[in-house]
């Protein structure tokens, strides 16, 4: 439909150019025939005054045809330039749209673009939720009065478009039986002309994009082509966001299950992963890491010991058996798309700053930053737990960490800075961690 509208618009412009050329040729040929006929039959008998009159008429017709052709060509060129500018704008806008992360910002941006390119006074986007269409974004008109609006899919032109998956363009809604005045009554805004296009995916229509009241005239085929193109962008982005949201929910639930299994198998380390994640964020906050970096670090911290799930606690017979868990964790997570980015961090979280760690013997800043941070946080939790908690069999029962235990743990970190740990990160951690954070 979108491509058909673009072809129709360009075809209309092309037809105007052809018509202008045809008319100009017709006039010129007619003039040539008239002159030739006059010259052939009776030019010798025509009074001079008549010849002058004929020449004047011919000159007038030539001037008129030239004016008409120039005006038609100017209009056609103007339409081509205008439409070309809009296509360029849409191309540029598409790149901008792809960089917008939050869907609410995207929807508002799409409407703003539609208003700019089509000259509409107001616009809105409704998304389908069950049997209703819910207003997700609105611009212009009296949009502030429509917050939270929900209408049945069976109501109004928007409902008809959602139900049928077809575009509707109306010059005067008062003569369209599908129009429902309920939204106008609620907002106090009067709808006259309207362009409503479906938001479609292969699975069906997921909502509608509605443009209201073109400022100069009525909506035309060109406006429809633009709206359909941008509606496609909205649909693709919404589908992408829903996929990412489903993937994120799946990851959250799977991570929770894995952590619960870890806590069940290794009772003495219950809550260890969450505490490590909390301590790494202390460093991340002090370093002013971006939100994306913090999320990556937090996810890696939660699963840093996931390889222990394949290490039977009853059969660990040597230090080498234990050391294998970082490599095993990497191999477990790397094939899974939403864990692949944290797999290398987990692989290297037992590397030492002096190069004597495992599995690869990386040294200094060869070790990923996040891995160095987890190394400090994990060691801190292990030491503060050993010094501040008491064991009951294999269970840990919380006791408030003493100031002495906290200070000695920090001292031990500082004593090993530059050998086991990154000295700058140790200093950063020591300056920003406090007993209240440990107790939380």
C-alpha positions in Angstrom: 0.0 0.0 0.0 2.8 2.4 0.9 4.7 1.7 -2.3 1.5 2.0 -4.3 0.8 5.5 -2.9 4.3 6.7 -3.6 4.1 5.3 -7.2 0.7 7.0 -7.5 2.1 10.4 -6.4 5.1 10.2 -8.7 2.8 9.0 -11.5 0.5 12.0 -11.0 3.5 14.4 -11.3 4.7 12.5 -14.4 1.3 12.7 -16.1 1.2 16.5 -15.5 4.6 16.9 -17.2 3.5 14.7 -20.2 0.2 16.7 -20.4 2.0 20.0 -20.5 4.4 18.8 -23.2 1.5 17.4 -25.3 -0.5 20.6 -25.1 2.5 22.7 -26.1 3.2 20.4 -29.0 -0.5 20.5 -30.0 -0.5 24.3 -30.0 2.7 24.6 -31.9 1.5 22.1 -34.6 -1.8 23.8 -34.9 -0.1 27.1 -35.4 2.2 25.7 -38.0 -0.8 24.1 -39.9 -2.8 27.4 -39.8 0.1 29.4 -41.1 0.9 26.9 -43.8 -2.7 26.8 -44.9 -2.9 30.5 -45.2 0.3 30.8 -47.0 -0.6 28.1 -49.5 -4.2 29.2 -50.3 -4.3 33.0 -50.4 -1.5 34.8 -48.9 -1.2 36.9 -52.0 -4.8 38.2 -51.6 -4.8 38.8 -47.9 -4.7 42.5 -46.9 -1.7 43.6 -44.8 -4.0 44.4 -41.9 -5.3 40.8 -41.9 -1.8 39.5 -41.9 -0.9 41.7 -39.0 -4.0 40.4 -37.2 -3.2 36.8 -37.9 0.4 37.3 -36.7 -0.9 39.0 -33.6 -3.2 36.1 -32.9 -0.4 33.6 -33.5 1.9 35.6 -31.2 -0.8 35.6 -28.5 -1.4 31.9 -28.8 2.4 31.2 -28.6 2.7 33.5 -25.5 -0.3 31.8 -23.9 1.0 28.3 -24.6 4.4 29.3 -23.3 2.9 30.6 -20.1 0.7 27.5 -19.7 3.6 25.2 -20.3 6.0 27.1 -18.0 3.4 27.2 -15.2 2.6 23.5 -15.5 6.3 22.6 -15.5 7.0 24.9 -12.6 4.2 23.2 -10.6 5.4 19.7 -11.6 9.0 20.5 -10.6 7.8 22.1 -7.4 5.8 18.9 -6.5 8.8 16.7 -7.4 11.2 18.8 -5.3 8.7 18.9 -2.4 8.1 15.2 -2.5 11.9 14.5 -2.9 12.6 16.6 0.2 10.0 14.7 2.1 11.6 11.4 1.0 15.0 12.6 2.1 13.6 13.8 5.4 11.9 10.4 6.0 15.2 8.6 5.2 17.1 10.8 7.7 14.3 10.4 10.2 14.4 6.6 9.9 18.0 6.7 11.1 17.1 8.9 14.0 14.1 6.7 14.9 16.4 3.6 15.0 18.4 5.3 17.8 15.4 5.9 20.1 15.3 3.4 22.8 12.2 4.2 24.8 9.0 3.4 23.0 7.0 6.4 24.4 9.6 8.8 23.1 9.5 7.0 19.7 5.7 7.3 19.4 5.7 11.0 20.2 8.6 11.5 17.7 6.7 9.7 15.0 3.6 11.9 15.5 5.7 15.1 15.4 7.2 14.0 12.1 3.8 13.2 10.7 2.5 16.6 11.6 5.5 18.3 10.1 5.4 16.5 6.8 1.7 16.3 6.2 0.6 19.7 7.7 -1.9 18.0 10.1 -3.0 19.9 13.2 -3.1 17.0 15.6 -2.2 13.3 15.7 -2.4 10.2 18.0 -1.3 6.6 18.2 -3.6 3.9 19.6 -2.3 0.4 20.5 -4.6 -2.6 20.8 -4.9 -4.1 24.2 -7.5 -6.9 24.4 -10.8 -5.6 23.0 -9.8 -1.9 23.4 -7.6 0.7 21.7 -5.5 2.5 24.3 -4.1 6.0 23.5 -0.3 5.8 23.9 0.8 9.1 22.4 -0.9 12.3 21.3 0.2 15.7 19.9 -1.7 18.9 19.1 -5.4 19.6 19.6 -6.5 19.0 23.2 -4.3 16.0 23.8 -3.7 16.7 27.4 -7.4 16.0 28.1 -7.1 12.5 26.6 -4.6 10.9 29.0 -5.5 7.3 29.6 -8.2 7.2 27.0 -9.4 3.7 26.0 -12.0 3.0 23.4 -13.6 -0.2 22.2 -12.2 -1.6 18.9 -15.7 -1.5 17.5 -16.0 2.3 18.0 -15.2 5.1 15.6 -13.1 5.3 12.5 -10.0 4.3 14.5 -11.8 1.1 15.6 -12.9 0.4 12.0 -9.3 0.7 10.8 -8.0 -1.5 13.6 -10.7 -4.2 12.8 -10.2 -4.1 9.0 -6.5 -3.3 8.7 -7.3 -0.7 5.9 -6.5 3.0 5.6 -9.3 5.6 5.9 -9.0 9.1 4.5 -12.0 11.4 5.1 -12.4 15.0 4.0 -15.4 15.7 6.3 -16.0 13.2 9.2 -19.6 14.6 9.7 -20.7 12.7 6.6 -19.0 9.4 7.6 -21.2 7.1 9.5 -18.2 5.4 11.1 -17.1 8.6 13.0 -17.8 8.7 16.7 -17.9 12.1 18.3 -17.1 10.8 21.8 -13.4 11.7 21.7 -14.2 15.2 20.5 -16.8 15.7 23.2 -14.3 14.7 25.8 -11.4 16.9 24.5 -13.4 19.8 23.2 -11.5 19.6 19.9 -13.5 19.4 16.7 -12.4 16.9 14.0 -13.1 17.8 10.4 -10.7 16.0 8.1 -9.0 12.7 9.2 -6.3 10.3 8.0 -6.1 7.0 9.8 -3.7 4.2 8.9 -3.2 0.8 10.6 -0.1 -0.4 12.5 0.4 -3.8 11.0 2.5 -6.9 11.7 2.4 -10.3 10.0 0.3 -11.4 13.0 -2.3 -8.7 12.4 -3.2 -5.0 13.2 -1.7 -3.9 16.5 -3.0 -0.3 16.5 -3.6 2.8 14.5 -1.9 6.1 13.6 -4.4 8.9 13.3 -3.8 12.4 11.8 -6.4 15.1 12.2 -7.4 18.3 10.5 -5.0 19.2 7.7 -4.2 22.9 8.0 -4.4 23.8 4.3 -7.0 21.8 2.4 -7.5 18.0 2.9 -5.3 15.0 3.2 -4.0 13.7 -0.1 -2.4 10.5 -1.4 1.1 11.8 -0.7 0.1 12.3 3.0 -1.2 8.8 3.1 2.1 7.4 1.7 4.1 9.3 4.4 1.7 8.1 7.2 1.9 4.5 6.0 5.7 4.6 5.9 6.0 6.0 9.4 3.3 3.6 10.7 5.5 0.7 9.4 8.4 2.2 11.5 6.2 2.3 14.6 5.0 -1.3 14.1 8.5 -2.6 13.6 9.8 -0.8 16.7 6.9 -1.9 18.8 7.5 -5.5 17.7 11.2 -5.2 18.5 10.5 -3.7 21.9 8.0 -6.5 22.7 10.5 -9.1 21.7 13.2 -7.5 23.9 10.8 -7.3 26.8 9.8 -10.9 26.5 13.5 -11.8 26.3 14.3 -9.7 29.3 11.5 -11.3 31.3 12.7 -14.7 30.3 16.3 -13.8 31.4 15.1 -12.5 34.7 13.1 -15.6 35.5 15.9 -17.9 34.3 18.5 -16.1 36.4 16.3 -16.3 39.5 15.9 -20.0 39.0 19.6 -20.5 38.6 20.4 -18.5 41.7 17.9 -20.5 43.7 19.5 -23.7 42.6 22.9 -22.3 43.5 21.7 -21.3 47.0 20.2 -24.8 47.4 23.4 -26.7 46.4 25.8 -24.4 48.3 24.1 -23.4 51.5 27.2 -21.8 52.9 27.2 -19.3 50.0 23.5 -18.4 50.2 22.9 -14.9 49.0 26.6 -14.5 47.9 25.8 -13.7 44.3 23.4 -10.9 45.2 25.8 -9.4 47.7 28.6 -9.4 45.1 26.3 -7.7 42.7 25.5 -5.1 45.3 29.2 -4.4 46.1 30.2 -4.1 42.4 27.5 -1.5 42.0 29.1 0.5 44.8 32.2 0.8 42.5 30.1 1.4 39.4 28.3 4.2 41.0 31.5 5.9 42.2 32.9 5.6 38.7 29.8 7.1 37.1 29.3 4.2 34.8 26.5 4.4 32.3 23.2 2.7 33.0 24.0 0.1 30.3 27.4 -0.6 31.9 25.8 -1.0 35.3 23.2 -3.4 34.0 25.9 -5.5 32.3 28.0 -5.6 35.5 25.0 -6.5 37.6 24.0 -9.4 35.4 27.6 -10.7 35.3 27.9 -10.4 39.1 24.7 -12.4 39.7 26.0 -15.3 37.6 29.7 -15.1 38.2 29.8 -18.5 39.9 27.2 -20.2 37.7 29.8 -22.8 36.6 29.6 -24.3 40.1 26.3 -25.8 39.0 28.3 -28.4 37.1 30.8 -28.9 39.9 29.4 -31.5 42.3 30.2 -30.2 45.8 30.5 -33.9 47.0 33.1 -34.8 44.5 35.5 -31.7 44.6 38.8 -33.3 45.4 41.3 -30.6 44.5 41.8 -26.9 43.9 41.9 -27.6 40.2 38.3 -29.0 40.3 37.2 -25.7 41.9 39.1 -23.5 39.5 37.3 -25.1 36.5 34.1 -23.3 37.4 34.9 -20.0 35.6 35.6 -21.8 32.3 32.6 -24.0 32.8 30.4 -20.9 33.5 31.7 -19.3 30.3 30.9 -22.4 28.2 27.4 -22.6 29.8 26.5 -19.0 29.0 28.2 -18.0 25.8 25.9 -20.0 23.5 22.8 -18.3 25.0 22.1 -15.0 23.2 21.1 -12.9 26.2 24.0 -14.2 28.3 26.7 -14.1 25.6 27.8 -10.5 26.6 28.5 -11.4 30.2 30.2 -14.7 29.5 33.8 -13.2 29.0 33.4 -11.3 32.3 32.6 -14.5 34.1 35.5 -16.3 32.5 38.1 -13.9 33.8 36.7 -13.0 37.3 39.4 -15.1 39.0 42.3 -13.5 37.1 44.8 -11.7 39.4 46.2 -8.3 38.7 49.8 -9.7 38.9 49.0 -12.3 36.2 49.0 -15.3 38.5 45.3 -16.0 38.3 43.2 -18.4 36.2 42.2 -19.6 33.6 44.4 -17.5 31.3 46.9 -15.7 33.5 45.9 -12.3 32.3 47.6 -9.3 33.9 46.6 -5.8 34.8 44.3 -4.1 32.4 44.3 -7.2 30.1 41.6 -8.4 32.5 38.2 -6.9 31.7 37.3 -4.1 34.0 34.1 -5.8 35.1 36.0 -9.0 36.0 38.4 -7.0 38.1 35.5 -5.4 40.0 33.8 -8.7 40.6 37.1 -10.1 41.9 37.2 -7.5 44.6 33.6 -7.7 45.5 33.7 -11.5 45.7 36.8 -11.5 47.9 35.2 -8.8 50.1 32.0 -10.8 50.6 34.0 -14.0 51.3 36.2 -12.2 54.0 33.5 -10.2 55.6 31.2 -13.3 55.8 33.9 -15.4 57.3 34.7 -12.8 59.9 31.2 -11.5 60.6 28.9 -14.5 60.3 28.8 -17.8 62.2 28.3 -21.2 60.6 25.5 -23.6 61.7 26.4 -26.7 59.9 26.5 -25.4 56.3 24.0 -22.6 56.9 25.1 -19.0 57.5 23.1 -17.1 60.1 23.5 -13.4 59.9 25.2 -11.4 62.7 25.8 -7.7 62.5 29.4 -7.2 61.2 31.6 -5.6 63.8 33.6 -2.5 63.1 36.7 -4.6 63.7 35.7 -7.2 61.1 34.9 -4.5 58.5 38.2 -2.7 59.1 40.2 -5.8 58.9 38.5 -6.9 55.7 39.3 -3.5 54.1 42.9 -3.8 55.3 43.2 -7.2 53.7 42.0 -5.9 50.4 44.5 -3.0 50.6 47.3 -5.4 51.5 46.6 -7.4 48.3 46.2 -4.4 46.0 48.6 -4.5 43.2 49.0 -8.3 43.4 45.6 -10.0 43.6 43.5 -6.9 43.0 43.5 -3.7 40.9 44.9 -1.1 43.3 42.9 1.8 41.9 39.6 -0.2 42.2 40.5 -1.3 45.7 41.0 2.3 46.7 37.8 3.3 45.1 35.9 0.5 46.8 37.4 1.2 50.2 36.4 4.9 50.0 32.8 4.2 49.0 31.8 1.0 50.9 30.4 1.3 54.4 29.1 -0.9 57.1 25.5 0.1 56.4 25.8 -1.2 52.8 27.1 -4.5 54.2 24.2 -4.9 56.6 21.5 -4.2 54.0 
